[in-house]
Amino acid sequence: MGGTKVTDNLPLKFYHAPNSRSGGVRVLLEELGAAYDVHGISLARQDQLKPEFLAVNPLGKVPAIVHGNSLVTEQVAIYIYLADYFSEAGLAPGLHDPQRGPYLRWLAYYGSCFEPAIVDHAQKREPGTRGMSPYGTYEGVIDTLEAALKAGPFLLGEKFSAADVLWGGALKWTMGFKIVPERPVFVSYMERVTSRPAALRVSELDAALATTLSA
C-alpha cells in the first residue's frame, strides 16, 4: 500500500533490531500499510538477552510482535499472521485461492529448509544422514529455489506476495555474505524486490534507528 497507513483498533508493537532478520518484517509492515510502533533492540548492547525482552521471547530472538494481546514470534509465523490480518493489501492468497498452497510452501521452505541448509553450509557442517537432515543437501535446496524463481517475476508468477518480501531480503543478505551463490536468477529477483518503495523506505528508517540505538 506504499506507506498509506491502515487504521486498526489494536496496537501493534514491533520488536526490531536494524540490520538483522527483523528488517524484512519492517518491510512487510510498510508494504501492508500497517500502523506500528517500533521497539528498537540493540544487538551490540545485547538488548535481546535482557529480562525485558526475554519476557517477550525467551529465546532472545528478533523479530517479535505484540498485536493487541497476541504475541507472535518466529519470522515465518509473523509473515503469515500479518499478511492474513491486513488482507486488504493483497499480499496473501486467500484460503480458497489456488495459490495459497504454493505461497505457504515457500514461506515454510525458508524456515524448514533454507535457513538450516545455509547455516550448516556457512559453518562447514555436514547435513547429517538423509533420514535425519531437514533439508537433504545444500545444493538441492539452492537448485530447488532457483527453479522456482526462473519463471518469475515473483514466486507466484505475476503476483507479488509476502513470501517475496521474505525471500528478497533473505537473498540480499545471504548473497552479500557469500553464503548463497550470486546466480543471475537470484540477483535479478532480489533487485526487483529490494528496489520497491517500501524496502527503500525501510533502509532509511533503519539507518536512523541504528544511529539512535548506538548513541
C-alpha positions in Angstrom: 0.0 0.0 0.0 3.1 2.2 -0.3 3.0 4.0 3.1 -0.7 4.7 3.4 -1.3 3.5 7.0 -4.2 1.2 7.7 -6.3 2.1 10.7 -6.5 -0.7 13.2 -8.0 -0.6 16.6 -5.4 -2.9 18.1 -1.9 -1.5 18.9 0.9 -3.3 17.1 4.3 -3.3 18.8 7.2 -4.4 16.7 10.5 -5.6 18.4 13.2 -4.9 15.9 16.9 -4.8 15.5 18.2 -2.9 12.4 20.5 -5.0 10.1 19.0 -8.2 11.3 16.4 -10.8 10.2 13.7 -8.5 11.6 14.3 -6.0 8.8 12.2 -8.0 6.4 9.2 -7.8 8.8 9.5 -4.0 8.8 9.5 -4.0 5.0 6.4 -6.2 5.2 4.7 -3.8 7.6 5.4 -0.9 5.2 4.1 -2.9 2.2 0.9 -3.7 4.1 0.4 -0.1 5.2 0.1 -1.2 8.8 0.5 1.3 11.6 3.0 0.0 14.1 5.3 1.2 17.0 8.9 0.1 16.9 10.7 -1.0 20.0 14.3 -0.9 19.0 16.7 -3.7 20.1 20.4 -3.1 20.1 22.2 -6.4 19.4 25.5 -4.7 20.2 24.2 -3.9 23.7 22.6 -7.4 23.8 19.2 -6.0 24.5 17.8 -9.2 23.2 19.2 -11.0 26.2 17.9 -8.6 28.8 15.0 -9.7 31.1 12.6 -7.2 29.5 12.9 -8.9 26.1 13.3 -12.4 27.3 9.8 -12.0 28.8 8.6 -11.4 25.2 10.7 -14.1 23.6 12.7 -16.5 25.9 14.9 -17.5 23.0 16.2 -13.9 22.8 15.5 -13.5 19.1 14.0 -10.8 16.9 11.6 -10.2 15.3 8.6 -10.4 17.6 5.3 -8.6 17.5 2.6 -7.9 20.0 -0.7 -7.1 18.3 -3.3 -6.3 20.9 -2.9 -9.2 23.3 -1.5 -11.6 20.7 2.2 -12.3 20.9 3.8 -13.7 17.7 7.4 -14.8 17.4 9.2 -16.8 14.7 9.8 -15.0 11.4 7.6 -17.1 9.1 4.7 -17.1 11.6 4.9 -13.3 11.7 4.7 -13.0 7.9 1.7 -15.3 7.8 -0.1 -13.5 10.6 0.5 -10.0 9.3 -0.3 -10.7 5.7 -3.5 -12.5 6.6 -4.6 -9.9 9.1 -4.0 -7.0 6.8 -5.5 -8.9 3.9 -6.8 -5.7 2.2 -3.2 -5.2 1.0 -3.5 -8.3 -1.2 -0.1 -9.8 -0.1 -1.5 -13.2 0.9 -3.7 -15.5 -1.3 -7.0 -16.3 0.4 -7.8 -19.7 1.9 -9.5 -20.9 -1.2 -7.1 -19.3 -3.7 -5.2 -22.0 -5.7 -2.0 -20.1 -5.0 -2.5 -20.4 -1.2 -0.7 -23.8 -1.1 2.4 -22.6 -3.1 2.5 -19.4 -1.0 2.6 -21.3 2.2 5.1 -23.8 0.8 7.7 -21.2 0.1 7.2 -19.5 3.4 7.7 -22.8 5.2 10.6 -23.7 2.9 12.5 -20.7 4.1 12.4 -21.8 7.7 12.5 -25.5 7.4 15.0 -26.0 4.6 16.8 -22.8 3.5 17.9 -21.5 6.9 19.2 -24.8 8.3 21.0 -25.5 5.0 22.8 -22.2 4.7 23.8 -22.2 8.4 25.3 -25.7 8.1 27.0 -24.6 4.8 28.4 -21.5 6.4 29.7 -23.4 9.4 31.1 -26.1 7.1 28.9 -28.8 8.8 27.6 -31.9 7.1 23.8 -32.0 6.9 23.6 -35.4 8.6 22.2 -38.6 7.2 19.4 -38.4 4.6 16.9 -39.6 7.1 17.8 -37.1 9.7 18.5 -33.9 7.7 15.5 -31.5 7.5 16.6 -30.3 4.0 18.6 -33.1 2.3 21.5 -31.2 0.7 22.5 -27.6 0.5 22.9 -27.9 -3.3 19.4 -29.4 -3.6 17.9 -26.5 -1.6 19.6 -23.9 -3.7 18.7 -25.6 -7.0 15.1 -26.0 -6.0 14.8 -22.3 -5.1 16.4 -21.3 -8.4 13.9 -23.5 -10.4 11.0 -21.9 -8.5 12.2 -18.3 -9.4 13.1 -18.9 -13.0 9.6 -18.3 -14.4 9.3 -15.0 -12.5 8.9 -12.3 -11.9 7.9 -13.4 -8.4 7.4 -16.7 -6.6 3.7 -16.8 -7.5 4.3 -15.6 -11.1 3.0 -12.1 -11.7 1.5 -11.8 -8.2 3.8 -10.1 -5.6 3.2 -11.5 -2.1 4.6 -11.5 1.5 6.7 -14.5 0.5 8.6 -12.3 -1.9 9.3 -9.8 0.9 10.9 -12.6 2.9 12.9 -14.2 0.1 14.1 -10.9 -1.5 15.6 -9.8 1.8 17.0 -13.2 2.6 18.8 -13.4 -0.7 20.2 -9.9 -0.4 21.8 -10.8 2.9 22.9 -14.3 2.1 24.4 -13.4 -1.2 26.1 -10.4 0.4 27.8 -12.7 2.9 28.6 -15.2 0.1 26.6 -17.9 1.7 24.4 -18.3 -1.4 25.9 -18.1 -4.9 25.1 -15.0 -6.9 23.2 -16.8 -9.6 21.6 -14.4 -12.2 18.1 -15.6 -11.3 18.7 -14.8 -7.6 20.3 -11.4 -8.3 17.5 -10.2 -10.6 14.8 -11.4 -8.3 16.4 -9.8 -5.3 16.8 -6.5 -7.1 13.2 -6.5 -8.1 12.0 -7.0 -4.5 14.5 -4.8 -2.7 14.1 -1.8 -5.0 10.4 -1.4 -4.2 9.5 1.8 -2.3 8.7 0.0 1.0 12.2 -1.6 1.0 13.9 1.7 0.2 11.9 3.5 2.9 12.9 0.9 5.5 16.6 1.3 4.6 16.3 5.0 5.5 14.3 4.3 8.6 16.6 1.6 9.9 19.7 3.7 9.3 18.2 6.4 11.5 17.2 3.8 14.1 20.7 2.2 14.1 22.1 5.7 14.8 19.7 6.3 17.7 20.4 2.9 19.2 24.2 3.4 19.0 24.1 6.8 20.7 
